[in-house]
Each structure stands twice: as C-alpha cells, then as structure tokens.
C-alpha cells in the first residue's frame, strides 16, 4: 500500500513539471487578436482571413479545437500557408501574450 501511494505521489509531482513547459512557436508565426469567427472565415487584427484546408487550432492548454466548435476569442499566434490562408492558430495564455508583446517591440 505504501508503494502505491509513493507511485501516485511521484506521478503527481511530474505532472506539475510538464504543466510548466513553455510552448515553442514557429519563427514565422505572428501575434494577433482573433475577434470573430464564422467557419471558414476568421477575423484577425480587423482583417478577414480564411482557414486553410486541414488548419489546426490549439487552445491555451495546447489541446486541439475543432474549427466547427471554436467559440473563443483573444490573443493568438497564427501561421499562414503559402496561399495566405491561416494554417495554424494557438490561443495564448497571459504569460505568452505578455512575452509576445515584448518580442514584437
């Protein structure tokens, strides 16, 4: 029984370490603010754009959001494909947003 409790405790301790890892965004990704969304159109920085085929959207926990179920707005990092369509979107946490704003200056 003691071994079981020890193993569970160690698993919980390592989970906290993984939660603190920072996400690395591609160098060509841009900071933006997603304001409205109507599939397949998104509005980033007051500019209308379209999602690419196979686009990927990730929330603040780095989990994939299906485009049809997106109901979130806020600061994002986004990446365009070669056609100029939005290929990837990452919703930013408060820390990531402040870091991105510092890098943009």
PyMOL CGO cylinders between C-alpha atoms (Angstrom):
from pymol import cmd
from pymol.cgo import CYLINDER

trace = [
    CYLINDER, 0.00, 0.00, 0.00, 2.84, 2.39, 0.79, 0.3, 1, 1, 1, 1, 1, 1,
    CYLINDER, 2.84, 2.39, 0.79, 4.41, 1.72, -2.61, 0.3, 1, 1, 1, 1, 1, 1,
    CYLINDER, 4.41, 1.72, -2.61, 1.14, 2.53, -4.32, 0.3, 1, 1, 1, 1, 1, 1,
    CYLINDER, 1.14, 2.53, -4.32, 0.87, 5.88, -2.50, 0.3, 1, 1, 1, 1, 1, 1,
    CYLINDER, 0.87, 5.88, -2.50, 4.51, 6.65, -3.31, 0.3, 1, 1, 1, 1, 1, 1,
    CYLINDER, 4.51, 6.65, -3.31, 3.99, 5.94, -7.02, 0.3, 1, 1, 1, 1, 1, 1,
    CYLINDER, 3.99, 5.94, -7.02, 0.84, 8.09, -7.16, 0.3, 1, 1, 1, 1, 1, 1,
    CYLINDER, 0.84, 8.09, -7.16, 2.68, 10.94, -5.42, 0.3, 1, 1, 1, 1, 1, 1,
    CYLINDER, 2.68, 10.94, -5.42, 5.59, 10.76, -7.87, 0.3, 1, 1, 1, 1, 1, 1,
    CYLINDER, 5.59, 10.76, -7.87, 3.23, 10.79, -10.83, 0.3, 1, 1, 1, 1, 1, 1,
    CYLINDER, 3.23, 10.79, -10.83, 1.51, 13.91, -9.48, 0.3, 1, 1, 1, 1, 1, 1,
    CYLINDER, 1.51, 13.91, -9.48, 4.84, 15.66, -8.98, 0.3, 1, 1, 1, 1, 1, 1,
    CYLINDER, 4.84, 15.66, -8.98, 5.96, 15.01, -12.54, 0.3, 1, 1, 1, 1, 1, 1,
    CYLINDER, 5.96, 15.01, -12.54, 2.62, 16.21, -13.95, 0.3, 1, 1, 1, 1, 1, 1,
    CYLINDER, 2.62, 16.21, -13.95, 3.30, 19.67, -12.48, 0.3, 1, 1, 1, 1, 1, 1,
    CYLINDER, 3.30, 19.67, -12.48, 6.65, 19.82, -14.25, 0.3, 1, 1, 1, 1, 1, 1,
    CYLINDER, 6.65, 19.82, -14.25, 5.05, 19.15, -17.64, 0.3, 1, 1, 1, 1, 1, 1,
    CYLINDER, 5.05, 19.15, -17.64, 2.41, 21.79, -16.99, 0.3, 1, 1, 1, 1, 1, 1,
    CYLINDER, 2.41, 21.79, -16.99, 5.12, 24.45, -16.70, 0.3, 1, 1, 1, 1, 1, 1,
    CYLINDER, 5.12, 24.45, -16.70, 6.75, 23.76, -20.05, 0.3, 1, 1, 1, 1, 1, 1,
    CYLINDER, 6.75, 23.76, -20.05, 6.66, 26.66, -22.46, 0.3, 1, 1, 1, 1, 1, 1,
    CYLINDER, 6.66, 26.66, -22.46, 5.37, 26.20, -25.96, 0.3, 1, 1, 1, 1, 1, 1,
    CYLINDER, 5.37, 26.20, -25.96, 7.77, 26.97, -28.78, 0.3, 1, 1, 1, 1, 1, 1,
    CYLINDER, 7.77, 26.97, -28.78, 6.08, 28.72, -31.68, 0.3, 1, 1, 1, 1, 1, 1,
    CYLINDER, 6.08, 28.72, -31.68, 7.44, 28.74, -35.24, 0.3, 1, 1, 1, 1, 1, 1,
    CYLINDER, 7.44, 28.74, -35.24, 9.58, 31.76, -36.08, 0.3, 1, 1, 1, 1, 1, 1,
    CYLINDER, 9.58, 31.76, -36.08, 7.23, 32.80, -38.89, 0.3, 1, 1, 1, 1, 1, 1,
    CYLINDER, 7.23, 32.80, -38.89, 4.18, 32.87, -36.62, 0.3, 1, 1, 1, 1, 1, 1,
    CYLINDER, 4.18, 32.87, -36.62, 2.64, 36.27, -35.92, 0.3, 1, 1, 1, 1, 1, 1,
    CYLINDER, 2.64, 36.27, -35.92, 0.93, 37.80, -32.92, 0.3, 1, 1, 1, 1, 1, 1,
    CYLINDER, 0.93, 37.80, -32.92, -2.70, 38.72, -33.47, 0.3, 1, 1, 1, 1, 1, 1,
    CYLINDER, -2.70, 38.72, -33.47, -6.08, 39.13, -31.88, 0.3, 1, 1, 1, 1, 1, 1,
    CYLINDER, -6.08, 39.13, -31.88, -8.91, 36.89, -33.02, 0.3, 1, 1, 1, 1, 1, 1,
    CYLINDER, -8.91, 36.89, -33.02, -12.14, 38.85, -32.70, 0.3, 1, 1, 1, 1, 1, 1,
    CYLINDER, -12.14, 38.85, -32.70, -14.80, 36.99, -34.65, 0.3, 1, 1, 1, 1, 1, 1,
    CYLINDER, -14.80, 36.99, -34.65, -15.18, 33.61, -36.23, 0.3, 1, 1, 1, 1, 1, 1,
    CYLINDER, -15.18, 33.61, -36.23, -17.62, 32.15, -38.76, 0.3, 1, 1, 1, 1, 1, 1,
    CYLINDER, -17.62, 32.15, -38.76, -16.25, 28.97, -40.31, 0.3, 1, 1, 1, 1, 1, 1,
    CYLINDER, -16.25, 28.97, -40.31, -14.19, 29.08, -42.53, 0.3, 1, 1, 1, 1, 1, 1,
    CYLINDER, -14.19, 29.08, -42.53, -13.63, 32.82, -42.05, 0.3, 1, 1, 1, 1, 1, 1,
    CYLINDER, -13.63, 32.82, -42.05, -11.72, 34.34, -39.12, 0.3, 1, 1, 1, 1, 1, 1,
    CYLINDER, -11.72, 34.34, -39.12, -11.10, 37.97, -38.29, 0.3, 1, 1, 1, 1, 1, 1,
    CYLINDER, -11.10, 37.97, -38.29, -7.57, 38.61, -37.04, 0.3, 1, 1, 1, 1, 1, 1,
    CYLINDER, -7.57, 38.61, -37.04, -6.41, 42.17, -36.32, 0.3, 1, 1, 1, 1, 1, 1,
    CYLINDER, -6.41, 42.17, -36.32, -9.52, 43.53, -38.09, 0.3, 1, 1, 1, 1, 1, 1,
    CYLINDER, -9.52, 43.53, -38.09, -8.59, 41.66, -41.27, 0.3, 1, 1, 1, 1, 1, 1,
    CYLINDER, -8.59, 41.66, -41.27, -10.77, 38.92, -42.75, 0.3, 1, 1, 1, 1, 1, 1,
    CYLINDER, -10.77, 38.92, -42.75, -8.90, 35.69, -43.48, 0.3, 1, 1, 1, 1, 1, 1,
    CYLINDER, -8.90, 35.69, -43.48, -9.85, 32.15, -44.37, 0.3, 1, 1, 1, 1, 1, 1,
    CYLINDER, -9.85, 32.15, -44.37, -8.78, 28.93, -42.69, 0.3, 1, 1, 1, 1, 1, 1,
    CYLINDER, -8.78, 28.93, -42.69, -6.75, 26.62, -44.88, 0.3, 1, 1, 1, 1, 1, 1,
    CYLINDER, -6.75, 26.62, -44.88, -7.73, 23.04, -45.60, 0.3, 1, 1, 1, 1, 1, 1,
    CYLINDER, -7.73, 23.04, -45.60, -6.51, 20.97, -42.65, 0.3, 1, 1, 1, 1, 1, 1,
    CYLINDER, -6.51, 20.97, -42.65, -5.98, 24.00, -40.43, 0.3, 1, 1, 1, 1, 1, 1,
    CYLINDER, -5.98, 24.00, -40.43, -5.17, 23.34, -36.80, 0.3, 1, 1, 1, 1, 1, 1,
    CYLINDER, -5.17, 23.34, -36.80, -6.39, 25.34, -33.80, 0.3, 1, 1, 1, 1, 1, 1,
    CYLINDER, -6.39, 25.34, -33.80, -4.95, 24.82, -30.32, 0.3, 1, 1, 1, 1, 1, 1,
    CYLINDER, -4.95, 24.82, -30.32, -6.30, 26.22, -27.05, 0.3, 1, 1, 1, 1, 1, 1,
    CYLINDER, -6.30, 26.22, -27.05, -4.35, 27.60, -24.08, 0.3, 1, 1, 1, 1, 1, 1,
    CYLINDER, -4.35, 27.60, -24.08, -3.72, 24.05, -22.84, 0.3, 1, 1, 1, 1, 1, 1,
    CYLINDER, -3.72, 24.05, -22.84, -2.31, 23.09, -26.27, 0.3, 1, 1, 1, 1, 1, 1,
    CYLINDER, -2.31, 23.09, -26.27, -5.30, 20.84, -26.99, 0.3, 1, 1, 1, 1, 1, 1,
    CYLINDER, -5.30, 20.84, -26.99, -6.76, 20.73, -30.48, 0.3, 1, 1, 1, 1, 1, 1,
    CYLINDER, -6.76, 20.73, -30.48, -10.04, 22.56, -31.05, 0.3, 1, 1, 1, 1, 1, 1,
    CYLINDER, -10.04, 22.56, -31.05, -12.17, 21.52, -34.00, 0.3, 1, 1, 1, 1, 1, 1,
    CYLINDER, -12.17, 21.52, -34.00, -12.93, 24.52, -36.24, 0.3, 1, 1, 1, 1, 1, 1,
    CYLINDER, -12.93, 24.52, -36.24, -16.68, 23.84, -36.06, 0.3, 1, 1, 1, 1, 1, 1,
    CYLINDER, -16.68, 23.84, -36.06, -16.63, 24.05, -32.24, 0.3, 1, 1, 1, 1, 1, 1,
    CYLINDER, -16.63, 24.05, -32.24, -14.49, 27.18, -31.90, 0.3, 1, 1, 1, 1, 1, 1,
    CYLINDER, -14.49, 27.18, -31.90, -16.14, 29.74, -29.65, 0.3, 1, 1, 1, 1, 1, 1,
    CYLINDER, -16.14, 29.74, -29.65, -13.11, 31.51, -28.21, 0.3, 1, 1, 1, 1, 1, 1,
    CYLINDER, -13.11, 31.51, -28.21, -11.59, 34.90, -28.97, 0.3, 1, 1, 1, 1, 1, 1,
    CYLINDER, -11.59, 34.90, -28.97, -8.46, 36.60, -27.73, 0.3, 1, 1, 1, 1, 1, 1,
    CYLINDER, -8.46, 36.60, -27.73, -4.74, 36.91, -28.37, 0.3, 1, 1, 1, 1, 1, 1,
    CYLINDER, -4.74, 36.91, -28.37, -3.28, 34.28, -30.65, 0.3, 1, 1, 1, 1, 1, 1,
    CYLINDER, -3.28, 34.28, -30.65, -0.20, 33.26, -32.55, 0.3, 1, 1, 1, 1, 1, 1,
    CYLINDER, -0.20, 33.26, -32.55, -1.05, 32.32, -36.12, 0.3, 1, 1, 1, 1, 1, 1,
    CYLINDER, -1.05, 32.32, -36.12, 0.79, 30.92, -39.10, 0.3, 1, 1, 1, 1, 1, 1,
    CYLINDER, 0.79, 30.92, -39.10, -0.12, 31.34, -42.76, 0.3, 1, 1, 1, 1, 1, 1,
    CYLINDER, -0.12, 31.34, -42.76, 0.30, 28.80, -45.54, 0.3, 1, 1, 1, 1, 1, 1,
    CYLINDER, 0.30, 28.80, -45.54, 1.76, 29.60, -48.96, 0.3, 1, 1, 1, 1, 1, 1,
    CYLINDER, 1.76, 29.60, -48.96, -1.67, 30.67, -50.25, 0.3, 1, 1, 1, 1, 1, 1,
    CYLINDER, -1.67, 30.67, -50.25, -2.06, 33.23, -47.46, 0.3, 1, 1, 1, 1, 1, 1,
    CYLINDER, -2.06, 33.23, -47.46, -4.70, 31.26, -45.56, 0.3, 1, 1, 1, 1, 1, 1,
    CYLINDER, -4.70, 31.26, -45.56, -4.49, 30.70, -41.81, 0.3, 1, 1, 1, 1, 1, 1,
    CYLINDER, -4.49, 30.70, -41.81, -2.92, 27.30, -41.31, 0.3, 1, 1, 1, 1, 1, 1,
    CYLINDER, -2.92, 27.30, -41.31, -2.35, 27.17, -37.54, 0.3, 1, 1, 1, 1, 1, 1,
    CYLINDER, -2.35, 27.17, -37.54, -3.71, 29.11, -34.57, 0.3, 1, 1, 1, 1, 1, 1,
    CYLINDER, -3.71, 29.11, -34.57, -2.51, 28.94, -30.97, 0.3, 1, 1, 1, 1, 1, 1,
    CYLINDER, -2.51, 28.94, -30.97, -4.51, 30.73, -28.25, 0.3, 1, 1, 1, 1, 1, 1,
    CYLINDER, -4.51, 30.73, -28.25, -2.08, 32.37, -25.84, 0.3, 1, 1, 1, 1, 1, 1,
    CYLINDER, -2.08, 32.37, -25.84, -2.01, 32.35, -22.07, 0.3, 1, 1, 1, 1, 1, 1,
    CYLINDER, -2.01, 32.35, -22.07, -1.50, 35.65, -20.23, 0.3, 1, 1, 1, 1, 1, 1,
    CYLINDER, -1.50, 35.65, -20.23, 2.24, 34.95, -19.83, 0.3, 1, 1, 1, 1, 1, 1,
    CYLINDER, 2.24, 34.95, -19.83, 2.65, 34.04, -23.51, 0.3, 1, 1, 1, 1, 1, 1,
    CYLINDER, 2.65, 34.04, -23.51, 0.76, 37.18, -24.54, 0.3, 1, 1, 1, 1, 1, 1,
    CYLINDER, 0.76, 37.18, -24.54, 2.99, 39.47, -22.48, 0.3, 1, 1, 1, 1, 1, 1,
    CYLINDER, 2.99, 39.47, -22.48, 6.11, 37.70, -23.79, 0.3, 1, 1, 1, 1, 1, 1,
    CYLINDER, 6.11, 37.70, -23.79, 4.90, 38.00, -27.40, 0.3, 1, 1, 1, 1, 1, 1,
    CYLINDER, 4.90, 38.00, -27.40, 4.15, 41.73, -26.96, 0.3, 1, 1, 1, 1, 1, 1,
    CYLINDER, 4.15, 41.73, -26.96, 7.70, 42.25, -25.66, 0.3, 1, 1, 1, 1, 1, 1,
    CYLINDER, 7.70, 42.25, -25.66, 9.14, 40.43, -28.68, 0.3, 1, 1, 1, 1, 1, 1,
    CYLINDER, 9.14, 40.43, -28.68, 7.06, 42.50, -31.12, 0.3, 1, 1, 1, 1, 1, 1,
    CYLINDER, 7.06, 42.50, -31.12, 8.56, 45.79, -29.88, 0.3, 1, 1, 1, 1, 1, 1,
]
cmd.load_cgo(trace, "trace")
